[in-house]
Amino acid sequence: MPRVSIEKDRCKGCELCVEACPQHILEMSDKINAQGYFYARVFDRPRCIGCRLCAIICPDIAIEVGVNAVQYDYFPY
């Protein structure tokens, strides 16, 4: 199962990752990080397919996706 980790204090709340996720497993938190932004969080981890679109689109490099075994790619990287 892919492992998505978000560094909440690096996130500036742009919501690009939320929009990019084809599985809709990301949402904006109702809490504020150290910089004063609402940050992205994972709310439905088992549905992640490991496409890494969230990590690719993140301008703050706040998202890391670890993939074990099968990985589904939408684009050849």
PDB file of N, CA, C and O in Angstrom, chain B, residues numbered from 101:
ATOM      1  N   MET B 101       0.838  -1.177   0.000  1.00  0.00           N
ATOM      2  CA  MET B 101       0.000   0.000   0.000  1.00  0.00           C
ATOM      3  C   MET B 101       0.886   1.245   0.000  1.00  0.00           C
ATOM      4  O   MET B 101       1.828   1.319   0.789  1.00  0.00           O
ATOM      5  N   PRO B 102       0.616   2.206  -0.848  1.00  0.00           N
ATOM      6  CA  PRO B 102       1.393   3.447  -0.868  1.00  0.00           C
ATOM      7  C   PRO B 102       1.259   4.212   0.442  1.00  0.00           C
ATOM      8  O   PRO B 102       0.236   4.142   1.123  1.00  0.00           O
ATOM      9  N   ARG B 103       2.309   4.937   0.771  1.00  0.00           N
ATOM     10  CA  ARG B 103       2.330   5.715   2.010  1.00  0.00           C
ATOM     11  C   ARG B 103       2.512   7.187   1.648  1.00  0.00           C
ATOM     12  O   ARG B 103       3.562   7.586   1.145  1.00  0.00           O
ATOM     13  N   VAL B 104       1.494   7.978   1.905  1.00  0.00           N
ATOM     14  CA  VAL B 104       1.538   9.415   1.643  1.00  0.00           C
ATOM     15  C   VAL B 104       1.830  10.126   2.954  1.00  0.00           C
ATOM     16  O   VAL B 104       1.125   9.932   3.945  1.00  0.00           O
ATOM     17  N   SER B 105       2.875  10.951   2.956  1.00  0.00           N
ATOM     18  CA  SER B 105       3.163  11.745   4.152  1.00  0.00           C
ATOM     19  C   SER B 105       3.264  13.216   3.753  1.00  0.00           C
ATOM     20  O   SER B 105       3.903  13.569   2.762  1.00  0.00           O
ATOM     21  N   ILE B 106       2.622  14.050   4.543  1.00  0.00           N
ATOM     22  CA  ILE B 106       2.580  15.490   4.273  1.00  0.00           C
ATOM     23  C   ILE B 106       3.217  16.215   5.454  1.00  0.00           C
ATOM     24  O   ILE B 106       2.805  16.045   6.602  1.00  0.00           O
ATOM     25  N   GLU B 107       4.229  17.027   5.152  1.00  0.00           N
ATOM     26  CA  GLU B 107       4.833  17.864   6.190  1.00  0.00           C
ATOM     27  C   GLU B 107       3.935  19.071   6.374  1.00  0.00           C
ATOM     28  O   GLU B 107       3.967  20.006   5.574  1.00  0.00           O
ATOM     29  N   LYS B 108       3.141  19.049   7.422  1.00  0.00           N
ATOM     30  CA  LYS B 108       2.103  20.078   7.579  1.00  0.00           C
ATOM     31  C   LYS B 108       2.675  21.484   7.736  1.00  0.00           C
ATOM     32  O   LYS B 108       2.018  22.451   7.351  1.00  0.00           O
ATOM     33  N   ASP B 109       3.872  21.625   8.288  1.00  0.00           N
ATOM     34  CA  ASP B 109       4.432  22.963   8.462  1.00  0.00           C
ATOM     35  C   ASP B 109       5.061  23.525   7.192  1.00  0.00           C
ATOM     36  O   ASP B 109       5.377  24.714   7.146  1.00  0.00           O
ATOM     37  N   ARG B 110       5.252  22.702   6.160  1.00  0.00           N
ATOM     38  CA  ARG B 110       5.737  23.192   4.866  1.00  0.00           C
ATOM     39  C   ARG B 110       4.585  23.571   3.946  1.00  0.00           C
ATOM     40  O   ARG B 110       4.767  24.338   3.001  1.00  0.00           O
ATOM     41  N   CYS B 111       3.400  23.033   4.221  1.00  0.00           N
ATOM     42  CA  CYS B 111       2.226  23.253   3.368  1.00  0.00           C
ATOM     43  C   CYS B 111       1.704  24.677   3.539  1.00  0.00           C
ATOM     44  O   CYS B 111       1.563  25.168   4.659  1.00  0.00           O
ATOM     45  N   LYS B 112       1.417  25.335   2.411  1.00  0.00           N
ATOM     46  CA  LYS B 112       0.854  26.694   2.481  1.00  0.00           C
ATOM     47  C   LYS B 112      -0.620  26.736   2.118  1.00  0.00           C
ATOM     48  O   LYS B 112      -1.200  27.811   1.964  1.00  0.00           O
ATOM     49  N   GLY B 113      -1.230  25.548   1.982  1.00  0.00           N
ATOM     50  CA  GLY B 113      -2.675  25.487   1.777  1.00  0.00           C
ATOM     51  C   GLY B 113      -3.157  25.889   0.408  1.00  0.00           C
ATOM     52  O   GLY B 113      -4.257  26.428   0.288  1.00  0.00           O
ATOM     53  N   CYS B 114      -2.382  25.649  -0.628  1.00  0.00           N
ATOM     54  CA  CYS B 114      -2.782  26.054  -1.981  1.00  0.00           C
ATOM     55  C   CYS B 114      -3.861  25.149  -2.575  1.00  0.00           C
ATOM     56  O   CYS B 114      -4.517  25.534  -3.542  1.00  0.00           O
ATOM     57  N   GLU B 115      -4.054  23.969  -2.021  1.00  0.00           N
ATOM     58  CA  GLU B 115      -5.058  22.990  -2.435  1.00  0.00           C
ATOM     59  C   GLU B 115      -4.814  22.359  -3.799  1.00  0.00           C
ATOM     60  O   GLU B 115      -5.708  21.698  -4.328  1.00  0.00           O
ATOM     61  N   LEU B 116      -3.640  22.538  -4.381  1.00  0.00           N
ATOM     62  CA  LEU B 116      -3.341  21.927  -5.673  1.00  0.00           C
ATOM     63  C   LEU B 116      -3.347  20.406  -5.577  1.00  0.00           C
ATOM     64  O   LEU B 116      -3.825  19.724  -6.484  1.00  0.00           O
ATOM     65  N   CYS B 117      -2.821  19.882  -4.491  1.00  0.00           N
ATOM     66  CA  CYS B 117      -2.780  18.427  -4.319  1.00  0.00           C
ATOM     67  C   CYS B 117      -4.178  17.850  -4.173  1.00  0.00           C
ATOM     68  O   CYS B 117      -4.459  16.765  -4.681  1.00  0.00           O
ATOM     69  N   VAL B 118      -5.041  18.557  -3.495  1.00  0.00           N
ATOM     70  CA  VAL B 118      -6.423  18.095  -3.310  1.00  0.00           C
ATOM     71  C   VAL B 118      -7.120  17.994  -4.658  1.00  0.00           C
ATOM     72  O   VAL B 118      -7.852  17.037  -4.912  1.00  0.00           O
ATOM     73  N   GLU B 119      -6.898  18.969  -5.515  1.00  0.00           N
ATOM     74  CA  GLU B 119      -7.512  18.975  -6.840  1.00  0.00           C
ATOM     75  C   GLU B 119      -6.881  17.936  -7.762  1.00  0.00           C
ATOM     76  O   GLU B 119      -7.567  17.390  -8.625  1.00  0.00           O
ATOM     77  N   ALA B 120      -5.584  17.650  -7.597  1.00  0.00           N
ATOM     78  CA  ALA B 120      -4.870  16.740  -8.489  1.00  0.00           C
ATOM     79  C   ALA B 120      -5.127  15.273  -8.186  1.00  0.00           C
ATOM     80  O   ALA B 120      -4.947  14.431  -9.067  1.00  0.00           O
ATOM     81  N   CYS B 121      -5.534  14.947  -6.992  1.00  0.00           N
ATOM     82  CA  CYS B 121      -5.685  13.548  -6.582  1.00  0.00           C
ATOM     83  C   CYS B 121      -6.862  12.887  -7.309  1.00  0.00           C
ATOM     84  O   CYS B 121      -8.006  13.306  -7.135  1.00  0.00           O
ATOM     85  N   PRO B 122      -6.587  11.849  -8.128  1.00  0.00           N
ATOM     86  CA  PRO B 122      -7.677  11.189  -8.848  1.00  0.00           C
ATOM     87  C   PRO B 122      -8.576  10.340  -7.939  1.00  0.00           C
ATOM     88  O   PRO B 122      -9.713  10.036  -8.301  1.00  0.00           O
ATOM     89  N   GLN B 123      -8.076   9.961  -6.775  1.00  0.00           N
ATOM     90  CA  GLN B 123      -8.846   9.139  -5.848  1.00  0.00           C
ATOM     91  C   GLN B 123      -9.578   9.980  -4.791  1.00  0.00           C
ATOM     92  O   GLN B 123     -10.376   9.449  -4.018  1.00  0.00           O
ATOM     93  N   HIS B 124      -9.308  11.271  -4.760  1.00  0.00           N
ATOM     94  CA  HIS B 124      -9.938  12.189  -3.803  1.00  0.00           C
ATOM     95  C   HIS B 124      -9.715  11.752  -2.359  1.00  0.00           C
ATOM     96  O   HIS B 124     -10.657  11.682  -1.569  1.00  0.00           O
ATOM     97  N   ILE B 125      -8.454  11.458  -2.022  1.00  0.00           N
ATOM     98  CA  ILE B 125      -8.143  11.025  -0.656  1.00  0.00           C
ATOM     99  C   ILE B 125      -7.541  12.141   0.191  1.00  0.00           C
ATOM    100  O   ILE B 125      -7.258  11.939   1.372  1.00  0.00           O
ATOM    101  N   LEU B 126      -7.346  13.310  -0.401  1.00  0.00           N
ATOM    102  CA  LEU B 126      -6.780  14.443   0.335  1.00  0.00           C
ATOM    103  C   LEU B 126      -7.861  15.479   0.603  1.00  0.00           C
ATOM    104  O   LEU B 126      -8.795  15.646  -0.182  1.00  0.00           O
ATOM    105  N   GLU B 127      -7.717  16.162   1.713  1.00  0.00           N
ATOM    106  CA  GLU B 127      -8.625  17.256   2.048  1.00  0.00           C
ATOM    107  C   GLU B 127      -7.848  18.293   2.845  1.00  0.00           C
ATOM    108  O   GLU B 127      -6.736  18.036   3.305  1.00  0.00           O
ATOM    109  N   MET B 128      -8.433  19.439   2.998  1.00  0.00           N
ATOM    110  CA  MET B 128      -7.801  20.489   3.793  1.00  0.00           C
ATOM    111  C   MET B 128      -8.202  20.309   5.249  1.00  0.00           C
ATOM    112  O   MET B 128      -9.368  20.064   5.562  1.00  0.00           O
ATOM    113  N   SER B 129      -7.232  20.434   6.122  1.00  0.00           N
ATOM    114  CA  SER B 129      -7.475  20.279   7.553  1.00  0.00           C
ATOM    115  C   SER B 129      -8.214  21.499   8.089  1.00  0.00           C
ATOM    116  O   SER B 129      -8.151  22.579   7.502  1.00  0.00           O
ATOM    117  N   ASP B 130      -8.904  21.323   9.190  1.00  0.00           N
ATOM    118  CA  ASP B 130      -9.560  22.459   9.829  1.00  0.00           C
ATOM    119  C   ASP B 130      -8.641  23.091  10.878  1.00  0.00           C
ATOM    120  O   ASP B 130      -9.037  24.020  11.583  1.00  0.00           O
ATOM    121  N   LYS B 131      -7.411  22.578  10.974  1.00  0.00           N
ATOM    122  CA  LYS B 131      -6.414  23.132  11.892  1.00  0.00           C
ATOM    123  C   LYS B 131      -5.408  23.969  11.118  1.00  0.00           C
ATOM    124  O   LYS B 131      -5.301  23.852   9.898  1.00  0.00           O
ATOM    125  N   ILE B 132      -4.681  24.803  11.822  1.00  0.00           N
ATOM    126  CA  ILE B 132      -3.710  25.710  11.211  1.00  0.00           C
ATOM    127  C   ILE B 132      -2.301  25.263  11.568  1.00  0.00           C
ATOM    128  O   ILE B 132      -2.040  24.862  12.702  1.00  0.00           O
ATOM    129  N   ASN B 133      -1.378  25.333  10.583  1.00  0.00           N
ATOM    130  CA  ASN B 133       0.008  24.956  10.848  1.00  0.00           C
ATOM    131  C   ASN B 133       0.788  26.128  11.447  1.00  0.00           C
ATOM    132  O   ASN B 133       0.211  27.177  11.732  1.00  0.00           O
ATOM    133  N   ALA B 134       2.088  25.953  11.636  1.00  0.00           N
ATOM    134  CA  ALA B 134       2.932  26.966  12.275  1.00  0.00           C
ATOM    135  C   ALA B 134       3.012  28.261  11.463  1.00  0.00           C
ATOM    136  O   ALA B 134       3.284  29.327  12.017  1.00  0.00           O
ATOM    137  N   GLN B 135       2.776  28.169  10.153  1.00  0.00           N
ATOM    138  CA  GLN B 135       2.835  29.366   9.303  1.00  0.00           C
ATOM    139  C   GLN B 135       1.490  30.087   9.218  1.00  0.00           C
ATOM    140  O   GLN B 135       1.402  31.169   8.638  1.00  0.00           O
ATOM    141  N   GLY B 136       0.452  29.497   9.790  1.00  0.00           N
ATOM    142  CA  GLY B 136      -0.862  30.128   9.777  1.00  0.00           C
ATOM    143  C   GLY B 136      -1.755  29.707   8.630  1.00  0.00           C
ATOM    144  O   GLY B 136      -2.732  30.391   8.325  1.00  0.00           O
ATOM    145  N   TYR B 137      -1.436  28.587   7.982  1.00  0.00           N
ATOM    146  CA  TYR B 137      -2.229  28.096   6.856  1.00  0.00           C
ATOM    147  C   TYR B 137      -2.990  26.829   7.252  1.00  0.00           C
ATOM    148  O   TYR B 137      -2.551  26.062   8.109  1.00  0.00           O
ATOM    149  N   PHE B 138      -4.133  26.631   6.610  1.00  0.00           N
ATOM    150  CA  PHE B 138      -4.814  25.344   6.697  1.00  0.00           C
ATOM    151  C   PHE B 138      -4.032  24.406   5.781  1.00  0.00           C
ATOM    152  O   PHE B 138      -3.790  24.741   4.621  1.00  0.00           O
ATOM    153  N   TYR B 139      -3.641  23.261   6.273  1.00  0.00           N
ATOM    154  CA  TYR B 139      -2.776  22.358   5.511  1.00  0.00           C
ATOM    155  C   TYR B 139      -3.562  21.157   4.981  1.00  0.00           C
ATOM    156  O   TYR B 139      -4.643  20.831   5.472  1.00  0.00           O
ATOM    157  N   ALA B 140      -2.986  20.512   3.967  1.00  0.00           N
ATOM    158  CA  ALA B 140      -3.601  19.316   3.392  1.00  0.00           C
ATOM    159  C   ALA B 140      -3.345  18.124   4.295  1.00  0.00           C
ATOM    160  O   ALA B 140      -2.325  18.046   4.981  1.00  0.00           O
ATOM    161  N   ARG B 141      -4.293  17.199   4.281  1.00  0.00           N
ATOM    162  CA  ARG B 141      -4.120  15.971   5.055  1.00  0.00           C
ATOM    163  C   ARG B 141      -4.763  14.816   4.297  1.00  0.00           C
ATOM    164  O   ARG B 141      -5.639  15.014   3.455  1.00  0.00           O
ATOM    165  N   VAL B 142      -4.310  13.603   4.614  1.00  0.00           N
ATOM    166  CA  VAL B 142      -4.854  12.391   4.009  1.00  0.00           C
ATOM    167  C   VAL B 142      -5.997  11.901   4.895  1.00  0.00           C
ATOM    168  O   VAL B 142      -5.830  11.766   6.107  1.00  0.00           O
ATOM    169  N   PHE B 143      -7.158  11.635   4.293  1.00  0.00           N
ATOM    170  CA  PHE B 143      -8.276  11.167   5.110  1.00  0.00           C
ATOM    171  C   PHE B 143      -8.768   9.776   4.711  1.00  0.00           C
ATOM    172  O   PHE B 143      -9.547   9.174   5.451  1.00  0.00           O
ATOM    173  N   ASP B 144      -8.340   9.255   3.576  1.00  0.00           N
ATOM    174  CA  ASP B 144      -8.779   7.924   3.148  1.00  0.00           C
ATOM    175  C   ASP B 144      -7.590   7.159   2.564  1.00  0.00           C
ATOM    176  O   ASP B 144      -7.589   6.803   1.386  1.00  0.00           O
ATOM    177  N   ARG B 145      -6.596   6.916   3.389  1.00  0.00           N
ATOM    178  CA  ARG B 145      -5.316   6.336   2.980  1.00  0.00           C
ATOM    179  C   ARG B 145      -5.428   5.024   2.185  1.00  0.00           C
ATOM    180  O   ARG B 145      -4.680   4.867   1.221  1.00  0.00           O
ATOM    181  N   PRO B 146      -6.305   4.082   2.522  1.00  0.00           N
ATOM    182  CA  PRO B 146      -6.358   2.811   1.784  1.00  0.00           C
ATOM    183  C   PRO B 146      -6.708   2.943   0.299  1.00  0.00           C
ATOM    184  O   PRO B 146      -6.405   2.038  -0.480  1.00  0.00           O
ATOM    185  N   ARG B 147      -7.323   4.021  -0.100  1.00  0.00           N
ATOM    186  CA  ARG B 147      -7.707   4.201  -1.509  1.00  0.00           C
ATOM    187  C   ARG B 147      -6.582   4.760  -2.369  1.00  0.00           C
ATOM    188  O   ARG B 147      -6.746   4.853  -3.585  1.00  0.00           O
ATOM    189  N   CYS B 148      -5.449   5.133  -1.787  1.00  0.00           N
ATOM    190  CA  CYS B 148      -4.327   5.705  -2.545  1.00  0.00           C
ATOM    191  C   CYS B 148      -3.766   4.661  -3.509  1.00  0.00           C
ATOM    192  O   CYS B 148      -3.532   3.515  -3.123  1.00  0.00           O
ATOM    193  N   ILE B 149      -3.549   5.067  -4.779  1.00  0.00           N
ATOM    194  CA  ILE B 149      -3.001   4.156  -5.783  1.00  0.00           C
ATOM    195  C   ILE B 149      -1.522   4.428  -6.062  1.00  0.00           C
ATOM    196  O   ILE B 149      -0.920   3.757  -6.900  1.00  0.00           O
ATOM    197  N   GLY B 150      -0.937   5.395  -5.377  1.00  0.00           N
ATOM    198  CA  GLY B 150       0.492   5.665  -5.528  1.00  0.00           C
ATOM    199  C   GLY B 150       0.877   6.371  -6.814  1.00  0.00           C
ATOM    200  O   GLY B 150       2.001   6.196  -7.285  1.00  0.00           O
ATOM    201  N   CYS B 151       0.005   7.148  -7.390  1.00  0.00           N
ATOM    202  CA  CYS B 151       0.300   7.825  -8.660  1.00  0.00           C
ATOM    203  C   CYS B 151       1.283   8.984  -8.498  1.00  0.00           C
ATOM    204  O   CYS B 151       1.923   9.392  -9.468  1.00  0.00           O
ATOM    205  N   ARG B 152       1.408   9.510  -7.298  1.00  0.00           N
ATOM    206  CA  ARG B 152       2.339  10.588  -6.946  1.00  0.00           C
ATOM    207  C   ARG B 152       1.978  11.938  -7.556  1.00  0.00           C
ATOM    208  O   ARG B 152       2.805  12.849  -7.536  1.00  0.00           O
ATOM    209  N   LEU B 153       0.779  12.097  -8.094  1.00  0.00           N
ATOM    210  CA  LEU B 153       0.394  13.385  -8.666  1.00  0.00           C
ATOM    211  C   LEU B 153       0.388  14.484  -7.614  1.00  0.00           C
ATOM    212  O   LEU B 153       0.725  15.629  -7.914  1.00  0.00           O
ATOM    213  N   CYS B 154       0.010  14.151  -6.395  1.00  0.00           N
ATOM    214  CA  CYS B 154       0.000  15.146  -5.320  1.00  0.00           C
ATOM    215  C   CYS B 154       1.414  15.654  -5.041  1.00  0.00           C
ATOM    216  O   CYS B 154       1.621  16.854  -4.863  1.00  0.00           O
ATOM    217  N   ALA B 155       2.383  14.743  -5.003  1.00  0.00           N
ATOM    218  CA  ALA B 155       3.766  15.131  -4.732  1.00  0.00           C
ATOM    219  C   ALA B 155       4.365  15.909  -5.895  1.00  0.00           C
ATOM    220  O   ALA B 155       5.163  16.823  -5.687  1.00  0.00           O
ATOM    221  N   ILE B 156       3.990  15.555  -7.106  1.00  0.00           N
ATOM    222  CA  ILE B 156       4.523  16.235  -8.287  1.00  0.00           C
ATOM    223  C   ILE B 156       4.018  17.669  -8.372  1.00  0.00           C
ATOM    224  O   ILE B 156       4.776  18.571  -8.726  1.00  0.00           O
ATOM    225  N   ILE B 157       2.752  17.886  -8.054  1.00  0.00           N
ATOM    226  CA  ILE B 157       2.162  19.218  -8.216  1.00  0.00           C
ATOM    227  C   ILE B 157       2.451  20.154  -7.037  1.00  0.00           C
ATOM    228  O   ILE B 157       2.275  21.366  -7.162  1.00  0.00           O
ATOM    229  N   CYS B 158       2.888  19.618  -5.903  1.00  0.00           N
ATOM    230  CA  CYS B 158       3.109  20.439  -4.712  1.00  0.00           C
ATOM    231  C   CYS B 158       4.266  21.411  -4.914  1.00  0.00           C
ATOM    232  O   CYS B 158       5.403  20.976  -5.099  1.00  0.00           O
ATOM    233  N   PRO B 159       4.003  22.719  -4.882  1.00  0.00           N
ATOM    234  CA  PRO B 159       5.074  23.702  -5.091  1.00  0.00           C
ATOM    235  C   PRO B 159       6.006  23.841  -3.889  1.00  0.00           C
ATOM    236  O   PRO B 159       7.092  24.406  -4.019  1.00  0.00           O
ATOM    237  N   ASP B 160       5.608  23.344  -2.739  1.00  0.00           N
ATOM    238  CA  ASP B 160       6.410  23.481  -1.529  1.00  0.00           C
ATOM    239  C   ASP B 160       7.163  22.211  -1.163  1.00  0.00           C
ATOM    240  O   ASP B 160       7.835  22.166  -0.132  1.00  0.00           O
ATOM    241  N   ILE B 161       7.060  21.183  -1.989  1.00  0.00           N
ATOM    242  CA  ILE B 161       7.705  19.885  -1.753  1.00  0.00           C
ATOM    243  C   ILE B 161       7.366  19.388  -0.346  1.00  0.00           C
ATOM    244  O   ILE B 161       8.239  18.930   0.392  1.00  0.00           O
ATOM    245  N   ALA B 162       6.104  19.486   0.004  1.00  0.00           N
ATOM    246  CA  ALA B 162       5.632  19.087   1.330  1.00  0.00           C
ATOM    247  C   ALA B 162       5.080  17.666   1.354  1.00  0.00           C
ATOM    248  O   ALA B 162       4.758  17.145   2.422  1.00  0.00           O
ATOM    249  N   ILE B 163       4.967  17.035   0.185  1.00  0.00           N
ATOM    250  CA  ILE B 163       4.350  15.712   0.106  1.00  0.00           C
ATOM    251  C   ILE B 163       5.360  14.690  -0.402  1.00  0.00           C
ATOM    252  O   ILE B 163       6.095  14.929  -1.360  1.00  0.00           O
ATOM    253  N   GLU B 164       5.370  13.557   0.265  1.00  0.00           N
ATOM    254  CA  GLU B 164       6.225  12.445  -0.151  1.00  0.00           C
ATOM    255  C   GLU B 164       5.352  11.199  -0.244  1.00  0.00           C
ATOM    256  O   GLU B 164       4.534  10.929   0.635  1.00  0.00           O
ATOM    257  N   VAL B 165       5.540  10.449  -1.320  1.00  0.00           N
ATOM    258  CA  VAL B 165       4.760   9.226  -1.515  1.00  0.00           C
ATOM    259  C   VAL B 165       5.731   8.056  -1.615  1.00  0.00           C
ATOM    260  O   VAL B 165       6.567   7.999  -2.516  1.00  0.00           O
ATOM    261  N   GLY B 166       5.606   7.135  -0.685  1.00  0.00           N
ATOM    262  CA  GLY B 166       6.398   5.912  -0.721  1.00  0.00           C
ATOM    263  C   GLY B 166       5.548   4.798  -1.282  1.00  0.00           C
ATOM    264  O   GLY B 166       4.411   4.599  -0.855  1.00  0.00           O
ATOM    265  N   VAL B 167       6.099   4.065  -2.244  1.00  0.00           N
ATOM    266  CA  VAL B 167       5.326   3.024  -2.911  1.00  0.00           C
ATOM    267  C   VAL B 167       6.036   1.689  -2.765  1.00  0.00           C
ATOM    268  O   VAL B 167       7.225   1.570  -3.060  1.00  0.00           O
ATOM    269  N   ASN B 168       5.298   0.689  -2.307  1.00  0.00           N
ATOM    270  CA  ASN B 168       5.799  -0.678  -2.223  1.00  0.00           C
ATOM    271  C   ASN B 168       5.007  -1.518  -3.201  1.00  0.00           C
ATOM    272  O   ASN B 168       3.796  -1.338  -3.333  1.00  0.00           O
ATOM    273  N   ALA B 169       5.658  -2.415  -3.876  1.00  0.00           N
ATOM    274  CA  ALA B 169       5.010  -3.362  -4.782  1.00  0.00           C
ATOM    275  C   ALA B 169       4.428  -2.667  -6.011  1.00  0.00           C
ATOM    276  O   ALA B 169       5.162  -1.984  -6.725  1.00  0.00           O
ATOM    277  N   VAL B 170       3.148  -2.820  -6.275  1.00  0.00           N
ATOM    278  CA  VAL B 170       2.524  -2.321  -7.503  1.00  0.00           C
ATOM    279  C   VAL B 170       2.395  -0.808  -7.453  1.00  0.00           C
ATOM    280  O   VAL B 170       2.004  -0.234  -6.436  1.00  0.00           O
ATOM    281  N   GLN B 171       2.730  -0.175  -8.568  1.00  0.00           N
ATOM    282  CA  GLN B 171       2.592   1.270  -8.664  1.00  0.00           C
ATOM    283  C   GLN B 171       1.859   1.592  -9.954  1.00  0.00           C
ATOM    284  O   GLN B 171       2.218   1.097 -11.023  1.00  0.00           O
ATOM    285  N   TYR B 172       0.844   2.411  -9.851  1.00  0.00           N
ATOM    286  CA  TYR B 172       0.058   2.802 -10.996  1.00  0.00           C
ATOM    287  C   TYR B 172       0.516   4.170 -11.472  1.00  0.00           C
ATOM    288  O   TYR B 172       0.473   5.143 -10.720  1.00  0.00           O
ATOM    289  N   ASP B 173       0.956   4.241 -12.729  1.00  0.00           N
ATOM    290  CA  ASP B 173       1.420   5.513 -13.280  1.00  0.00           C
ATOM    291  C   ASP B 173       0.426   5.994 -14.331  1.00  0.00           C
ATOM    292  O   ASP B 173       0.014   5.244 -15.216  1.00  0.00           O
ATOM    293  N   TYR B 174       0.054   7.262 -14.209  1.00  0.00           N
ATOM    294  CA  TYR B 174      -0.776   7.867 -15.236  1.00  0.00           C
ATOM    295  C   TYR B 174       0.073   8.391 -16.382  1.00  0.00           C
ATOM    296  O   TYR B 174      -0.376   8.439 -17.528  1.00  0.00           O
ATOM    297  N   PHE B 175       1.292   8.781 -16.071  1.00  0.00           N
ATOM    298  CA  PHE B 175       2.193   9.356 -17.057  1.00  0.00           C
ATOM    299  C   PHE B 175       3.548   8.668 -16.942  1.00  0.00           C
ATOM    300  O   PHE B 175       3.942   8.293 -15.838  1.00  0.00           O
ATOM    301  N   PRO B 176       4.271   8.490 -18.039  1.00  0.00           N
ATOM    302  CA  PRO B 176       5.627   7.936 -17.937  1.00  0.00           C
ATOM    303  C   PRO B 176       6.564   9.024 -17.428  1.00  0.00           C
ATOM    304  O   PRO B 176       6.749  10.039 -18.099  1.00  0.00           O
ATOM    305  N   TYR B 177       7.153   8.833 -16.264  1.00  0.00           N
ATOM    306  CA  TYR B 177       8.011   9.858 -15.667  1.00  0.00           C
ATOM    307  C   TYR B 177       9.445   9.656 -16.112  1.00  0.00           C
ATOM    308  O   TYR B 177      10.327  10.419 -15.717  1.00  0.00           O
TER     309      TYR B 177
END
